[in-house]
Amino acid sequence: MSEEKPSRIPVPPADTAAATLLRDPIQDNLATTVIALATEIWVGRRRLAVIEALLENGRAVTAEAIETFVPPAGTEAQWEREREAFVQRVFRSMAAPHDPSLGVAATWREKG
């Protein structure tokens, strides 16, 4: 095995558990939870799309078939567009300006 050369500049290990990206840790925890849930939902949708494609093509649905599935031409681009639309729907309210005088319902009505 080759020895790794030490970096000239020491880089401490990342501590993402202690990182605060928003104004307070509670908001950070909530944002992290929303991101994790959205990730799980998208993975489930993608796997379901793979299962549907396998069934439509008369193939057996196995864990290996799902994991090794290669989408037909154009499908990957379609999935990318669907993923982008999903991300926009789920996270657009996080980027919206906050006006406490409007209340939560007003924000959702505007974004509809």
GROMACS elastic network, one bead per residue, 0.5 to 0.9 nm:
[ bonds ]
;  ai    aj funct       b0    kb
    4     7     6  0.89855   500
    6     9     6  0.85203   500
    6    10     6  0.82613   500
    7    10     6  0.60917   500
    7    11     6  0.78916   500
   11    14     6  0.86994   500
   12    15     6  0.87877   500
   14    17     6  0.87938   500
   14    19     6  0.89542   500
   15    18     6  0.56581   500
   15    19     6  0.65454   500
   16    20     6  0.83445   500
   17    20     6  0.84682   500
   18    25     6  0.89903   500
   19    25     6  0.85280   500
   19    28     6  0.85621   500
   20    23     6  0.74125   500
   20    24     6  0.68008   500
   20    25     6  0.59196   500
   20    27     6  0.89036   500
   20    28     6  0.61863   500
   20    29     6  0.88766   500
   21    24     6  0.79339   500
   21    25     6  0.81635   500
   21    27     6  0.88554   500
   21    28     6  0.63727   500
   22    25     6  0.71699   500
   22    26     6  0.88354   500
   22    27     6  0.63685   500
   22    28     6  0.56069   500
   22    31     6  0.86920   500
   23    26     6  0.86729   500
   23    27     6  0.70276   500
   23    28     6  0.77534   500
   24    27     6  0.55485   500
   24    28     6  0.63881   500
   24    29     6  0.88589   500
   25    29     6  0.60561   500
   25    30     6  0.85608   500
   26    29     6  0.50770   500
   26    30     6  0.62468   500
   26    31     6  0.86171   500
   27    30     6  0.50671   500
   27    31     6  0.60864   500
   27    32     6  0.84779   500
   28    31     6  0.51123   500
   28    32     6  0.60234   500
   28    33     6  0.85100   500
   29    32     6  0.50670   500
   29    33     6  0.61215   500
   29    34     6  0.86598   500
   30    33     6  0.50536   500
   30    34     6  0.62162   500
   30    35     6  0.86328   500
   31    34     6  0.50976   500
   31    35     6  0.61481   500
   31    36     6  0.85481   500
   31    94     6  0.86420   500
   32    35     6  0.51468   500
   32    36     6  0.61091   500
   32    37     6  0.85969   500
   33    36     6  0.50889   500
   33    37     6  0.61075   500
   33    38     6  0.85217   500
   34    37     6  0.51454   500
   34    38     6  0.60466   500
   34    39     6  0.84918   500
   34    90     6  0.87653   500
   34    91     6  0.87918   500
   35    38     6  0.51151   500
   35    39     6  0.60867   500
   35    40     6  0.86648   500
   35    91     6  0.86504   500
   36    39     6  0.50988   500
   36    40     6  0.63108   500
   36    41     6  0.87270   500
   37    40     6  0.51057   500
   37    41     6  0.62081   500
   37    42     6  0.86443   500
   38    41     6  0.50573   500
   38    42     6  0.61264   500
   38    43     6  0.85767   500
   38    86     6  0.88277   500
   38    87     6  0.81281   500
   38    90     6  0.74915   500
   39    42     6  0.51886   500
   39    43     6  0.61534   500
   39    44     6  0.85755   500
   40    43     6  0.51808   500
   40    44     6  0.61723   500
   40    45     6  0.86608   500
   41    44     6  0.51150   500
   41    45     6  0.62118   500
   41    46     6  0.86544   500
   42    45     6  0.50141   500
   42    46     6  0.61121   500
   42    47     6  0.85462   500
   42    83     6  0.74271   500
   42    86     6  0.80813   500
   43    46     6  0.51103   500
   43    47     6  0.61232   500
   43    48     6  0.85140   500
   44    47     6  0.51388   500
   44    48     6  0.60671   500
   44    49     6  0.86038   500
   45    48     6  0.50331   500
   45    49     6  0.61855   500
   45    50     6  0.86805   500
   46    49     6  0.50664   500
   46    50     6  0.63283   500
   46    51     6  0.87147   500
   46    79     6  0.79695   500
   47    50     6  0.50101   500
   47    51     6  0.61921   500
   47    52     6  0.86047   500
   47    66     6  0.70975   500
   47    67     6  0.87916   500
   48    52     6  0.61247   500
   48    53     6  0.85650   500
   49    52     6  0.50817   500
   49    53     6  0.61735   500
   49    54     6  0.86322   500
   50    53     6  0.50542   500
   50    54     6  0.61647   500
   50    55     6  0.86359   500
   50    65     6  0.89158   500
   50    66     6  0.62995   500
   50    69     6  0.70347   500
   50    70     6  0.88962   500
   50    71     6  0.79399   500
   51    54     6  0.50744   500
   51    55     6  0.61923   500
   51    56     6  0.85797   500
   51    61     6  0.64262   500
   51    62     6  0.88624   500
   51    65     6  0.87191   500
   51    66     6  0.67189   500
   52    55     6  0.51268   500
   52    56     6  0.60576   500
   52    57     6  0.86168   500
   53    56     6  0.50775   500
   53    57     6  0.62633   500
   53    58     6  0.86947   500
   53    59     6  0.85886   500
   53    71     6  0.83827   500
   54    57     6  0.52460   500
   54    58     6  0.63043   500
   54    59     6  0.50703   500
   54    60     6  0.68169   500
   54    61     6  0.64349   500
   54    65     6  0.79757   500
   54    66     6  0.80594   500
   54    69     6  0.83146   500
   55    59     6  0.56753   500
   55    60     6  0.70481   500
   55    61     6  0.70904   500
   56    59     6  0.76504   500
   59    65     6  0.83655   500
   60    65     6  0.73596   500
   61    64     6  0.82469   500
   61    65     6  0.61261   500
   61    66     6  0.68924   500
   62    65     6  0.50595   500
   62    66     6  0.62331   500
   62    67     6  0.85984   500
   63    66     6  0.52014   500
   63    67     6  0.61607   500
   63    68     6  0.86081   500
   64    67     6  0.51073   500
   64    68     6  0.59823   500
   64    69     6  0.82630   500
   65    68     6  0.53305   500
   65    69     6  0.57666   500
   66    69     6  0.52977   500
   66    70     6  0.89783   500
   67    70     6  0.88533   500
   70    76     6  0.89827   500
   71    74     6  0.80403   500
   71    75     6  0.58276   500
   71    76     6  0.63145   500
   72    75     6  0.56387   500
   72    76     6  0.75279   500
   73    76     6  0.70234   500
   73    77     6  0.82797   500
   74    77     6  0.53481   500
   74    78     6  0.62988   500
   74    79     6  0.87511   500
   75    79     6  0.61069   500
   75    80     6  0.85290   500
   76    79     6  0.50615   500
   76    80     6  0.61474   500
   76    81     6  0.87402   500
   77    81     6  0.63482   500
   77    82     6  0.86950   500
   78    81     6  0.51725   500
   78    82     6  0.62672   500
   78    83     6  0.86067   500
   79    83     6  0.60025   500
   79    84     6  0.85317   500
   80    83     6  0.50099   500
   80    84     6  0.61589   500
   80    85     6  0.86374   500
   81    84     6  0.51107   500
   81    85     6  0.62333   500
   81    86     6  0.85929   500
   82    85     6  0.51086   500
   82    86     6  0.61232   500
   82    87     6  0.86521   500
   83    87     6  0.61500   500
   83    88     6  0.85914   500
   84    87     6  0.51022   500
   84    88     6  0.61972   500
   84    89     6  0.86674   500
   85    88     6  0.50875   500
   85    89     6  0.61908   500
   85    90     6  0.86362   500
   86    89     6  0.51637   500
   86    90     6  0.61203   500
   86    91     6  0.84421   500
   87    90     6  0.52273   500
   87    91     6  0.57982   500
   87    92     6  0.77730   500
   88    91     6  0.54612   500
   88    92     6  0.52902   500
   88    93     6  0.88250   500
   89    92     6  0.58436   500
   89    93     6  0.81668   500
   90    93     6  0.74155   500
   90    94     6  0.85456   500
   91    94     6  0.53791   500
   91    95     6  0.70730   500
   92    95     6  0.54129   500
   92    96     6  0.63988   500
   92   111     6  0.84189   500
   93    96     6  0.50002   500
   93    97     6  0.82911   500
   93   107     6  0.78055   500
   93   108     6  0.80343   500
   93   111     6  0.81082   500
   94    97     6  0.82736   500
   95    98     6  0.88376   500
   96   107     6  0.82016   500
   98   101     6  0.89496   500
   98   102     6  0.85293   500
   98   103     6  0.89752   500
   98   107     6  0.83398   500
   99   102     6  0.57185   500
   99   103     6  0.72643   500
   99   107     6  0.85788   500
  100   103     6  0.54888   500
  100   104     6  0.79724   500
  102   105     6  0.76384   500
  102   106     6  0.55409   500
  102   107     6  0.71447   500
  103   106     6  0.57339   500
  103   107     6  0.69930   500
  104   107     6  0.53903   500
  104   108     6  0.66376   500
  104   109     6  0.88764   500
  105   108     6  0.52481   500
  105   109     6  0.61674   500
  105   110     6  0.87041   500
  106   109     6  0.50804   500
  106   110     6  0.62003   500
  106   111     6  0.87098   500
  107   110     6  0.53321   500
  107   111     6  0.63810   500
  107   112     6  0.84932   500
  108   111     6  0.52255   500
  108   112     6  0.57352   500
  109   112     6  0.50222   500
